[in-house]
């Protein structure tokens, strides 16, 4: 069988099993085992467990369950709501301050929890009702939380970035640092849009009041005293200090990513025990249970994805596909654009974890041959995958928001997130034009990379 036929058959079988409704881990594992049985030596099937173990025996992957535990501890407490409430009080006098508070709360919580759905749930449960009570449109309120939640896979610690670092064989510390400034860029873009959108809705409310006498909560102002502002800080500052401490431990060279994740998890559990009284076994059971469930599911996907990639490599499918892409002799920027469009299309159907592990063997060699910095590309790929969390048909964050605010029609949520998809793509363009946005901080902190 020719390589073209083998590769086409491999792709068709993968697509059929994916669309059969089979869980992703089982679909990828089934494809791998089927092709091992028919196209690899008979002894290959005896080494499935060994191959999966060897592929997953990475000290970097050990940090994933620990970061999930850290995020679960913070996500199951009232930390997100308290963080949002504090920012709401401090940003109250700024035009569009409520929208900005939501963006900042999502960014900080995402950096602490490292989970997009957890960020949407924790901040959205408080932020969406408050914005609607203040007169903001339902679509805007839903859109800003859904988009803010996507920062969970860009701002460190990011499980998605951990997997990319493993797949691309890049420095995790450098990759984490590279995500900070693009994350700040997205926060700035989202906050700017929040102000512009607020001003539009405020002017519309003024016109309605003049023409019909219909009052809107958007026209009323709320002020907070200095005492009220400082009363909100004691419950928030410890978690911010936790975030800073974890970053200092990681980038200061005091701990490895796995040790940092373990330290963060222990400190997070200690903080919720002291601040919220979450220490009894019945209180900790949901946190530990959700951590175990999510970690098992994710590690199963990782293991099967790595086995899937191993089979592709053994059969030379990934190498042939990479050589074919290089042989097309596309200009480097057309090559990059084509790959990013592929990632967007895959984002219609697959979560970021699967996209990274399935495509890395194929797309990374041509990008490296074209002279692109794989750390820089990892940031672009992450932002593009973020859009997959807020656009149909999968749009995980859309359905998280729908669960939080079931009375908001789905079409309004979708229209509410589309401007943020545009802002993310604009950020990708900015990072392409000014690569230092992603590479500047890691080069400054850890020294310039030896090879771009």
VOPAGU-2260 file (C-alpha; in pm, 1 decimal, decimal comma):
REM VOPAGU-2260
SITE   aa  ch    i         X         Y         Z
SITE  UNK   A    0       0,0       0,0       0,0
SITE  UNK   A    1     134,2     341,3     -93,1
SITE  UNK   A    2     204,7     601,4     172,4
SITE  UNK   A    3     -70,9     823,2      29,2
SITE  UNK   A    4    -330,5     546,4      59,4
SITE  UNK   A    5    -210,3     449,8     407,0
SITE  UNK   A    6    -220,8     809,8     529,0
SITE  UNK   A    7    -563,6     866,6     374,4
SITE  UNK   A    8    -697,4     546,7     530,6
SITE  UNK   A    9    -554,3     648,0     868,0
SITE  UNK   A   10    -724,2     989,6     844,2
SITE  UNK   A   11   -1059,8     849,0     730,5
SITE  UNK   A   12   -1072,9     587,8    1007,6
SITE  UNK   A   13    -982,5     854,9    1264,0
SITE  UNK   A   14   -1259,3    1087,3    1142,3
SITE  UNK   A   15   -1518,7     807,1    1134,1
SITE  UNK   A   16   -1444,1     701,5    1491,6
SITE  UNK   A   17   -1436,7    1063,5    1609,7
SITE  UNK   A   18   -1781,7    1130,4    1463,8
SITE  UNK   A   19   -1923,5     800,4    1588,1
SITE  UNK   A   20   -1969,7     956,9    1930,4
SITE  UNK   A   21   -1694,3     749,9    2088,6
SITE  UNK   A   22   -1498,7     938,0    2358,7
SITE  UNK   A   23   -1185,1    1098,5    2216,8
SITE  UNK   A   24    -943,6     885,3    2419,5
SITE  UNK   A   25   -1107,0     560,0    2307,0
SITE  UNK   A   26   -1132,2     678,7    1946,0
SITE  UNK   A   27    -761,7     762,9    1925,1
SITE  UNK   A   28    -661,8     447,3    2109,9
SITE  UNK   A   29    -880,9     232,6    1883,8
SITE  UNK   A   30    -729,5     381,1    1567,6
SITE  UNK   A   31    -379,3     318,3    1703,6
SITE  UNK   A   32    -453,1     -44,3    1799,0
SITE  UNK   A   33    -628,5    -120,4    1466,6
SITE  UNK   A   34    -334,3       3,5    1262,4
SITE  UNK   A   35     -86,3    -170,9    1490,5
SITE  UNK   A   36    -274,0    -497,0    1430,0
SITE  UNK   A   37    -288,6    -464,3    1049,1
SITE  UNK   A   38      24,3    -271,1     954,8
SITE  UNK   A   39     282,4    -333,7    1225,6
SITE  UNK   A   40     458,9    -652,4    1342,8
SITE  UNK   A   41     239,6    -892,5    1540,2
SITE  UNK   A   42     450,4    -833,4    1850,1
SITE  UNK   A   43     354,1    -461,6    1845,7
SITE  UNK   A   44      24,9    -531,7    2022,1
SITE  UNK   A   45     216,0    -687,1    2311,8
SITE  UNK   A   46     388,8    -354,7    2371,6
SITE  UNK   A   47      84,3    -121,6    2380,8
SITE  UNK   A   48      97,6     -71,0    2756,3
SITE  UNK   A   49     476,5     -33,7    2747,0
SITE  UNK   A   50     455,5     227,2    2469,9
SITE  UNK   A   51     187,4     426,1    2651,3
SITE  UNK   A   52     388,2     417,0    2973,4
SITE  UNK   A   53     711,0     522,7    2803,1
SITE  UNK   A   54     537,3     808,0    2620,6
SITE  UNK   A   55     379,9     932,0    2945,0
SITE  UNK   A   56     686,6     883,1    3166,6
SITE  UNK   A   57     760,3    1253,5    3167,3
SITE  UNK   A   58     830,3    1450,7    3482,4
SITE  UNK   A   59     665,4    1750,7    3314,0
SITE  UNK   A   60     334,1    1564,2    3281,1
SITE  UNK   A   61     341,8    1498,7    3655,4
SITE  UNK   A   62     260,3    1865,6    3709,4
SITE  UNK   A   63     -77,8    1833,5    3534,8
SITE  UNK   A   64    -273,8    1656,8    3817,1
SITE  UNK   A   65    -110,1    1888,3    4070,8
SITE  UNK   A   66    -209,5    2202,3    3879,8
SITE  UNK   A   67    -560,6    2056,3    3842,7
SITE  UNK   A   68    -573,1    2005,0    4221,8
SITE  UNK   A   69    -459,3    2364,9    4275,1
SITE  UNK   A   70    -723,2    2493,2    4034,4
SITE  UNK   A   71    -990,5    2268,9    4186,7
SITE  UNK   A   72    -917,8    2396,0    4537,6
SITE  UNK   A   73    -951,0    2758,5    4428,1
SITE  UNK   A   74   -1242,2    2691,5    4193,5
SITE  UNK   A   75   -1454,3    2511,2    4452,6
SITE  UNK   A   76   -1419,3    2794,5    4703,4
SITE  UNK   A   77   -1561,9    3145,5    4698,4
SITE  UNK   A   78   -1224,1    3283,8    4586,0
SITE  UNK   A   79   -1351,6    3365,6    4237,1
SITE  UNK   A   80   -1657,9    3552,4    4361,0
SITE  UNK   A   81   -1455,8    3741,3    4620,8
SITE  UNK   A   82   -1196,4    3834,3    4359,9
SITE  UNK   A   83   -1467,3    3963,2    4128,0
SITE  UNK   A   84   -1640,4    4154,6    4410,5
SITE  UNK   A   85   -1314,7    4326,7    4509,2
SITE  UNK   A   86   -1237,8    4432,6    4152,8
SITE  UNK   A   87   -1596,3    4551,2    4108,4
SITE  UNK   A   88   -1562,4    4779,0    4410,5
SITE  UNK   A   89   -1225,9    4918,0    4302,4
SITE  UNK   A   90   -1326,5    4969,9    3935,9
SITE  UNK   A   91   -1672,5    5108,4    4013,4
SITE  UNK   A   92   -1604,5    5468,3    3906,4
SITE  UNK   A   93   -1433,9    5380,4    3575,7
SITE  UNK   A   94   -1660,8    5397,6    3265,5
SITE  UNK   A   95   -1734,9    5037,7    3183,0
SITE  UNK   A   96   -1561,7    4945,7    3508,1
SITE  UNK   A   97   -1789,9    4649,0    3567,4
SITE  UNK   A   98   -1688,2    4496,1    3234,8
SITE  UNK   A   99   -1321,2    4568,3    3304,5
SITE  UNK   A  100   -1358,4    4410,4    3650,0
SITE  UNK   A  101   -1489,3    4094,0    3485,9
SITE  UNK   A  102   -1194,9    4081,8    3244,8
SITE  UNK   A  103    -937,6    4135,7    3520,7
SITE  UNK   A  104   -1110,7    3886,2    3750,7
SITE  UNK   A  105   -1108,4    3624,9    3472,5
SITE  UNK   A  106    -740,0    3690,8    3402,7
SITE  UNK   A  107    -632,6    3664,2    3767,2
SITE  UNK   A  108    -851,3    3363,3    3837,9
SITE  UNK   A  109    -733,2    3190,9    3519,2
SITE  UNK   A  110    -372,9    3245,0    3625,9
SITE  UNK   A  111    -449,7    3092,1    3966,1
SITE  UNK   A  112    -671,2    2804,7    3852,3
SITE  UNK   A  113    -536,7    2731,6    3502,3
SITE  UNK   A  114    -879,1    2617,3    3381,2
SITE  UNK   A  115   -1103,8    2785,0    3128,6
SITE  UNK   A  116   -1436,4    2624,1    3234,1
SITE  UNK   A  117   -1356,8    2683,1    3603,3
SITE  UNK   A  118   -1287,5    3050,2    3531,9
SITE  UNK   A  119   -1615,7    3092,0    3343,5
SITE  UNK   A  120   -1808,7    2921,3    3619,5
SITE  UNK   A  121   -1643,0    3095,4    3914,3
SITE  UNK   A  122   -1645,2    3450,1    3774,8
SITE  UNK   A  123   -1957,8    3417,4    3562,3
SITE  UNK   A  124   -2179,4    3300,1    3848,1
SITE  UNK   A  125   -2123,8    3637,5    4014,9
SITE  UNK   A  126   -2034,1    3860,6    3720,6
SITE  UNK   A  127   -2317,9    3787,7    3477,6
SITE  UNK   A  128   -2605,3    3851,6    3724,2
SITE  UNK   A  129   -2432,2    4170,1    3845,3
SITE  UNK   A  130   -2381,0    4304,2    3492,7
SITE  UNK   A  131   -2739,5    4231,6    3395,9
SITE  UNK   A  132   -2864,1    4393,0    3716,6
SITE  UNK   A  133   -2664,7    4705,2    3623,5
SITE  UNK   A  134   -2827,3    4722,7    3279,9
SITE  UNK   A  135   -2564,9    4559,4    3058,4
SITE  UNK   A  136   -2707,1    4356,6    2768,1
SITE  UNK   A  137   -2721,6    3977,7    2827,6
SITE  UNK   A  138   -2511,4    3899,6    2518,0
SITE  UNK   A  139   -2231,2    4133,9    2624,3
SITE  UNK   A  140   -2233,7    4001,7    2981,6
SITE  UNK   A  141   -2213,6    3642,2    2856,1
SITE  UNK   A  142   -1954,5    3719,8    2588,7
SITE  UNK   A  143   -1707,1    3893,7    2816,3
SITE  UNK   A  144   -1708,5    3606,9    3068,1
SITE  UNK   A  145   -1680,3    3338,5    2798,7
SITE  UNK   A  146   -1388,8    3521,5    2636,0
SITE  UNK   A  147   -1221,9    3600,0    2968,7
SITE  UNK   A  148   -1235,1    3232,2    3056,4
SITE  UNK   A  149   -1022,9    3142,8    2752,5
SITE  UNK   A  150    -726,4    3310,1    2922,9
SITE  UNK   A  151    -706,2    2994,7    3135,9
SITE  UNK   A  152    -511,7    2813,5    2861,3
SITE  UNK   A  153    -278,2    3106,1    2785,2
SITE  UNK   A  154    -176,2    3251,6    3120,1
SITE  UNK   A  155      53,3    3025,1    3323,6
SITE  UNK   A  156      14,3    2773,2    3468,7
SITE  UNK   A  157    -156,2    2631,8    3159,2
SITE  UNK   A  158    -213,7    2259,3    3112,4
SITE  UNK   A  159    -240,1    2316,9    2737,6
SITE  UNK   A  160     105,1    2475,1    2736,0
SITE  UNK   A  161     246,9    2187,6    2939,9
SITE  UNK   A  162     132,3    1945,8    2670,2
SITE  UNK   A  163     269,2    2167,1    2393,3
SITE  UNK   A  164     605,7    2185,5    2570,3
SITE  UNK   A  165     615,9    1804,5    2585,9
SITE  UNK   A  166     503,6    1757,5    2224,3
SITE  UNK   A  167     739,1    2023,9    2085,6
SITE  UNK   A  168    1024,3    1937,1    2324,0
SITE  UNK   A  169    1052,2    2300,6    2432,9
SITE  UNK   A  170    1129,9    2462,8    2768,1
SITE  UNK   A  171     815,1    2482,6    2979,4
SITE  UNK   A  172     948,6    2776,9    3180,5
SITE  UNK   A  173    1022,8    2972,6    2862,5
SITE  UNK   A  174     679,6    2885,5    2721,9
SITE  UNK   A  175     502,8    2997,9    3040,6
SITE  UNK   A  176     690,5    3328,9    3029,9
SITE  UNK   A  177     607,0    3372,5    2662,5
SITE  UNK   A  178     235,3    3354,7    2742,7
SITE  UNK   A  179     236,1    3644,0    2991,0
SITE  UNK   A  180     263,6    3947,0    2759,3
SITE  UNK   A  181      20,2    3808,0    2497,8
SITE  UNK   A  182    -215,3    3742,7    2789,1
SITE  UNK   A  183    -176,0    4104,9    2899,1
SITE  UNK   A  184    -238,8    4212,7    2537,7
SITE  UNK   A  185    -565,9    4016,6    2527,5
SITE  UNK   A  186    -671,9    4157,1    2864,7
SITE  UNK   A  187    -605,3    4510,2    2733,2
SITE  UNK   A  188    -802,6    4442,4    2413,0
SITE  UNK   A  189   -1094,6    4288,7    2603,7
SITE  UNK   A  190   -1097,6    4576,3    2855,2
SITE  UNK   A  191   -1088,7    4836,5    2575,7
SITE  UNK   A  192   -1380,8    4666,5    2404,2
SITE  UNK   A  193   -1566,3    4660,0    2737,8
SITE  UNK   A  194   -1531,8    5039,2    2765,6
SITE  UNK   A  195   -1637,9    5097,8    2403,2
SITE  UNK   A  196   -1934,8    4862,9    2435,0
SITE  UNK   A  197   -2037,4    5023,1    2764,7
SITE  UNK   A  198   -2033,3    5368,8    2608,6
SITE  UNK   A  199   -2251,2    5245,9    2320,8
SITE  UNK   A  200   -2503,0    5087,1    2556,0
SITE  UNK   A  201   -2494,5    5393,5    2784,3
SITE  UNK   A  202   -2572,6    5629,6    2493,4
SITE  UNK   A  203   -2853,1    5398,8    2381,2
SITE  UNK   A  204   -2997,9    5400,4    2734,1
SITE  UNK   A  205   -2978,9    5782,4    2738,0
SITE  UNK   A  206   -3167,0    5804,9    2408,1
SITE  UNK   A  207   -3433,2    5567,4    2533,3
SITE  UNK   A  208   -3475,1    5773,8    2848,8
SITE  UNK   A  209   -3510,3    6099,9    2651,3
SITE  UNK   A  210   -3749,7    5954,6    2393,6
SITE  UNK   A  211   -3968,4    5728,5    2604,7
SITE  UNK   A  212   -3882,8    5809,2    2965,3
SITE  UNK   A  213   -3769,8    5448,9    3017,9
SITE  UNK   A  214   -3505,1    5445,1    3288,4
SITE  UNK   A  215   -3216,9    5197,7    3281,4
SITE  UNK   A  216   -2996,8    5078,8    3568,7
SITE  UNK   A  217   -2707,7    5163,6    3336,6
SITE  UNK   A  218   -2776,5    5533,6    3395,4
SITE  UNK   A  219   -2745,4    5508,2    3772,3
SITE  UNK   A  220   -2405,5    5528,7    3939,4
SITE  UNK   A  221   -2282,1    5343,9    4243,4
SITE  UNK   A  222   -1997,8    5465,0    4461,2
SITE  UNK   A  223   -1801,1    5283,5    4727,2
SITE  UNK   A  224   -1617,3    5434,8    5020,4
SITE  UNK   A  225   -1247,3    5383,6    5082,5
SITE  UNK   A  226   -1339,0    5168,1    5381,5
SITE  UNK   A  227   -1554,8    4941,2    5164,3
SITE  UNK   A  228   -1272,8    4906,8    4912,6
SITE  UNK   A  229   -1015,5    4799,1    5170,3
SITE  UNK   A  230   -1262,6    4565,6    5342,2
SITE  UNK   A  231   -1264,8    4355,3    5023,3
SITE  UNK   A  232    -888,0    4295,8    5016,0
SITE  UNK   A  233    -814,3    4047,7    5300,7
SITE  UNK   A  234    -974,3    3753,9    5122,2
SITE  UNK   A  235    -822,4    3837,5    4783,8
SITE  UNK   A  236    -463,4    3933,2    4862,4
SITE  UNK   A  237    -356,9    3584,6    4989,4
SITE  UNK   A  238    -454,5    3423,7    4658,1
SITE  UNK   A  239    -272,7    3693,1    4459,7
SITE  UNK   A  240      32,8    3634,7    4677,9
SITE  UNK   A  241      -2,6    3260,9    4606,0
SITE  UNK   A  242       3,2    3336,2    4233,7
SITE  UNK   A  243     312,1    3557,5    4271,0
SITE  UNK   A  244     485,4    3304,4    4496,5
SITE  UNK   A  245     432,9    3019,7    4249,8
SITE  UNK   A  246     573,6    3232,4    3966,4
SITE  UNK   A  247     876,1    3337,0    4172,2
SITE  UNK   A  248     945,4    2974,5    4270,0
SITE  UNK   A  249     924,2    2861,9    3906,6
SITE  UNK   A  250    1113,4    3140,6    3733,0
SITE  UNK   A  251    1355,0    3208,7    4015,1
SITE  UNK   A  252    1493,7    2858,5    3975,3
SITE  UNK   A  253    1384,6    2755,3    4324,1
SITE  UNK   A  254    1164,0    2467,8    4203,6
SITE  UNK   A  255    1087,1    2259,6    3895,8
SITE  UNK   A  256     741,6    2287,3    3730,2
SITE  UNK   A  257     628,2    1970,7    3909,5
SITE  UNK   A  258     754,6    2093,1    4246,4
SITE  UNK   A  259     592,6    2430,7    4181,7
SITE  UNK   A  260     262,0    2262,0    4099,3
SITE  UNK   A  261     279,6    2056,2    4418,2
SITE  UNK   A  262     364,8    2362,5    4625,5
SITE  UNK   A  263      80,0    2558,4    4468,1
SITE  UNK   A  264    -168,0    2278,4    4535,3
SITE  UNK   A  265     -68,3    2248,3    4902,6
SITE  UNK   A  266     -79,5    2625,2    4956,5
SITE  UNK   A  267    -415,6    2653,4    4779,6
SITE  UNK   A  268    -563,1    2385,1    5006,6
SITE  UNK   A  269    -414,4    2562,7    5308,2
SITE  UNK   A  270    -561,1    2899,3    5201,5
SITE  UNK   A  271    -914,7    2771,9    5149,2
SITE  UNK   A  272    -891,5    2592,2    5485,1
SITE  UNK   A  273    -789,4    2910,9    5667,0
SITE  UNK   A  274    -999,7    3166,6    5477,3
SITE  UNK   A  275   -1314,3    2968,1    5396,7
SITE  UNK   A  276   -1302,3    2688,1    5653,8
SITE  UNK   A  277   -1281,5    2419,7    5384,2
SITE  UNK   A  278   -1086,6    2149,5    5564,9
SITE  UNK   A  279   -1330,4    1878,2    5673,6
SITE  UNK   A  280   -1330,8    1550,7    5475,2
SITE  UNK   A  281   -1681,2    1621,0    5343,7
SITE  UNK   A  282   -1562,8    1962,0    5219,4
SITE  UNK   A  283   -1248,1    1826,1    5056,3
SITE  UNK   A  284   -1418,3    1522,8    4897,8
SITE  UNK   A  285   -1568,2    1717,8    4600,9
SITE  UNK   A  286   -1232,0    1886,1    4534,2
SITE  UNK   A  287   -1034,7    1562,3    4544,2
SITE  UNK   A  288   -1305,4    1375,7    4352,0
SITE  UNK   A  289   -1320,6    1630,1    4067,7
SITE  UNK   A  290    -939,6    1643,0    4055,1
SITE  UNK   A  291    -917,7    1265,0    4027,6
SITE  UNK   A  292   -1188,6    1252,0    3761,2
SITE  UNK   A  293   -1046,1    1534,0    3548,8
SITE  UNK   A  294    -686,8    1413,4    3584,2
SITE  UNK   A  295    -779,1    1057,2    3489,1
SITE  UNK   A  296    -978,4    1173,5    3186,7
SITE  UNK   A  297    -702,5    1408,5    3072,0
SITE  UNK   A  298    -419,0    1161,9    3125,2
SITE  UNK   A  299    -617,0     896,3    2939,8
SITE  UNK   A  300    -653,2    1134,2    2643,7
SITE  UNK   A  301    -283,8    1219,1    2662,6
SITE  UNK   A  302    -180,2     853,8    2675,6
SITE  UNK   A  303    -397,3     751,7    2379,3
SITE  UNK   A  304    -297,9    1062,3    2182,2
SITE  UNK   A  305      69,5     981,5    2233,2
SITE  UNK   A  306       9,0     619,1    2125,9
SITE  UNK   A  307    -176,6     755,5    1821,1
SITE  UNK   A  308     122,4     979,3    1739,2
SITE  UNK   A  309     364,9     688,2    1794,6
SITE  UNK   A  310     179,2     473,4    1540,2
SITE  UNK   A  311     172,9     761,6    1290,7
SITE  UNK   A  312     547,2     801,9    1333,0
SITE  UNK   A  313     621,0     427,0    1309,9
SITE  UNK   A  314     424,1     402,2     986,0
SITE  UNK   A  315     600,7     720,4     861,3
SITE  UNK   A  316     267,1     891,8     808,6
SITE  UNK   A  317     362,2    1201,1    1006,8
SITE  UNK   A  318     705,5    1221,7     842,9
SITE  UNK   A  319     556,4    1182,5     495,0
SITE  UNK   A  320     292,6    1446,4     568,4
SITE  UNK   A  321     560,1    1685,1     697,2
SITE  UNK   A  322     777,4    1621,1     389,7
SITE  UNK   A  323     476,2    1681,3     164,8
SITE  UNK   A  324     406,8    2014,5     334,4
SITE  UNK   A  325     772,6    2116,5     296,9
SITE  UNK   A  326     770,7    1996,0     -65,2
SITE  UNK   A  327     486,9    2235,0    -147,3
SITE  UNK   A  328     748,2    2512,3    -107,7
SITE  UNK   A  329     501,4    2757,4      38,1
SITE  UNK   A  330     636,6    3085,6     159,1
SITE  UNK   A  331     690,9    3078,4     534,3
SITE  UNK   A  332     397,6    3309,8     608,9
SITE  UNK   A  333     158,2    3121,9     379,6
SITE  UNK   A  334     268,8    2801,6     553,0
SITE  UNK   A  335     199,5    2957,6     894,0
SITE  UNK   A  336    -140,9    3089,8     784,4
SITE  UNK   A  337    -238,1    2751,3     640,0
SITE  UNK   A  338    -145,1    2570,2     960,3
SITE  UNK   A  339    -331,5    2821,3    1178,4
SITE  UNK   A  340    -642,7    2784,3     960,8
SITE  UNK   A  341    -611,0    2406,2    1006,1
SITE  UNK   A  342    -598,0    2456,8    1382,6
SITE  UNK   A  343    -909,6    2677,3    1366,6
SITE  UNK   A  344   -1098,3    2411,1    1168,0
SITE  UNK   A  345    -991,2    2136,3    1409,2
SITE  UNK   A  346   -1110,0    2362,2    1691,3
SITE  UNK   A  347   -1462,7    2325,8    1554,2
SITE  UNK   A  348   -1461,9    1965,0    1671,2
SITE  UNK   A  349   -1170,2    1890,1    1905,5
SITE  UNK   A  350   -1041,5    2021,7    2240,0
SITE  UNK   A  351    -694,7    2184,4    2254,5
SITE  UNK   A  352    -534,5    1877,9    2415,8
SITE  UNK   A  353    -617,7    1653,5    2120,7
SITE  UNK   A  354    -527,5    1917,1    1862,2
SITE  UNK   A  355    -177,6    1959,1    2003,8
SITE  UNK   A  356     -92,6    1592,9    2041,7
SITE  UNK   A  357    -243,1    1487,5    1707,3
SITE  UNK   A  358     -93,0    1762,9    1491,7
SITE  UNK   A  359     245,2    1828,5    1655,7
SITE  UNK   A  360     435,6    1550,9    1469,0
SITE  UNK   A  361     307,0    1684,6    1136,0
SITE  UNK   A  362     312,4    2064,2    1166,2
SITE  UNK   A  363     613,4    2132,9    1387,1
SITE  UNK   A  364     893,0    1996,9    1159,8
SITE  UNK   A  365     789,8    2215,2     860,7
SITE  UNK   A  366     755,8    2520,4    1086,9
SITE  UNK   A  367    1100,1    2458,9    1233,8
SITE  UNK   A  368    1244,8    2408,0     886,0
SITE  UNK   A  369    1089,8    2739,8     781,0
SITE  UNK   A  370    1279,4    2912,1    1062,8
SITE  UNK   A  371     994,2    2981,2    1303,2
SITE  UNK   A  372    1055,6    2987,4    1677,4
SITE  UNK   A  373     848,2    2701,9    1820,3
SITE  UNK   A  374     797,5    2886,8    2150,0
SITE  UNK   A  375     655,9    3182,7    1956,7
SITE  UNK   A  376     437,4    2949,1    1747,7
SITE  UNK   A  377     311,8    2777,7    2063,2
SITE  UNK   A  378     165,2    3110,4    2177,4
SITE  UNK   A  379      -0,9    3170,2    1839,9
SITE  UNK   A  380    -142,2    2818,6    1840,2
SITE  UNK   A  381    -272,9    2859,4    2194,7
SITE  UNK   A  382    -455,0    3184,1    2112,2
SITE  UNK   A  383    -605,6    3029,4    1799,6
SITE  UNK   A  384    -719,5    2729,7    2005,2
SITE  UNK   A  385    -871,2    2974,6    2253,6
SITE  UNK   A  386   -1111,4    3085,5    1980,8
SITE  UNK   A  387   -1228,3    2723,8    1956,6
SITE  UNK   A  388   -1352,2    2751,8    2315,6
SITE  UNK   A  389   -1594,6    3030,8    2224,9
SITE  UNK   A  390   -1712,5    2957,0    1872,6
SITE  UNK   A  391   -1960,9    2692,8    1753,8
SITE  UNK   A  392   -2011,9    2405,5    1716,5
SITE  UNK   A  393   -1808,8    2286,2    2019,7
SITE  UNK   A  394   -1745,3    2615,0    2202,2
SITE  UNK   A  395   -1705,3    2466,5    2550,5
SITE  UNK   A  396   -1723,5    2805,3    2723,0
SITE  UNK   A  397   -2047,6    2888,2    2542,9
SITE  UNK   A  398   -2216,5    2590,7    2704,2
SITE  UNK   A  399   -2063,0    2666,2    3044,1
SITE  UNK   A  400   -2217,9    3014,7    3021,7
SITE  UNK   A  401   -2549,1    2865,9    2907,0
SITE  UNK   A  402   -2545,5    2646,3    3216,7
SITE  UNK   A  403   -2475,0    2946,8    3441,8
SITE  UNK   A  404   -2736,2    3172,4    3277,4
SITE  UNK   A  405   -2993,9    2939,9    3116,7
SITE  UNK   A  406   -3234,9    3227,9    3047,2
SITE  UNK   A  407   -2992,4    3392,4    2801,0
SITE  UNK   A  408   -3071,7    3258,4    2450,4
SITE  UNK   A  409   -2788,3    3066,3    2288,2
SITE  UNK   A  410   -2787,8    3292,7    1982,8
SITE  UNK   A  411   -2728,6    3598,6    2205,2
SITE  UNK   A  412   -2435,2    3425,7    2373,7
SITE  UNK   A  413   -2284,7    3340,4    2034,0
SITE  UNK   A  414   -2328,3    3696,8    1902,5
SITE  UNK   A  415   -2181,3    3821,3    2229,3
SITE  UNK   A  416   -1858,4    3622,0    2188,2
SITE  UNK   A  417   -1793,8    3690,0    1818,8
SITE  UNK   A  418   -1629,1    4033,7    1875,6
SITE  UNK   A  419   -1385,7    3865,1    2112,6
SITE  UNK   A  420   -1298,1    3605,3    1846,8
SITE  UNK   A  421   -1207,4    3899,7    1623,2
SITE  UNK   A  422    -994,4    4053,2    1899,0
SITE  UNK   A  423    -807,2    3725,3    1947,7
SITE  UNK   A  424    -730,5    3701,0    1576,4
SITE  UNK   A  425    -613,9    4063,7    1585,5
SITE  UNK   A  426    -380,8    3968,5    1873,3
SITE  UNK   A  427    -240,6    3685,3    1657,8
SITE  UNK   A  428    -170,0    3938,0    1382,1
SITE  UNK   A  429      -0,2    4173,0    1629,3
SITE  UNK   A  430     224,8    3893,0    1759,9
SITE  UNK   A  431     317,0    3800,6    1401,9
SITE  UNK   A  432     415,2    4161,9    1328,6
SITE  UNK   A  433     583,6    4214,8    1666,0
SITE  UNK   A  434     714,7    3871,3    1776,8
SITE  UNK   A  435     883,9    4030,6    2076,8
SITE  UNK   A  436     542,3    4044,2    2244,2
SITE  UNK   A  437     583,3    3669,7    2300,0
SITE  UNK   A  438     959,0    3620,2    2293,1
SITE  UNK   A  439    1077,5    3936,1    2469,2
SITE  UNK   A  440    1003,6    3836,9    2828,9
SITE  UNK   A  441    1150,1    3483,2    2815,9
SITE  UNK   A  442    1459,8    3616,0    2637,3
SITE  UNK   A  443    1499,8    3884,6    2904,9
SITE  UNK   A  444    1447,9    3652,0    3200,8
SITE  UNK   A  445    1611,8    3331,9    3072,9
SITE  UNK   A  446    1843,9    3464,1    2803,9
SITE  UNK   A  447    1803,0    3461,3    2428,1
SITE  UNK   A  448    1727,4    3121,1    2277,9
SITE  UNK   A  449    2017,2    2957,6    2098,5
SITE  UNK   A  450    1809,3    2868,6    1797,1
SITE  UNK   A  451    1503,1    3030,3    1656,7
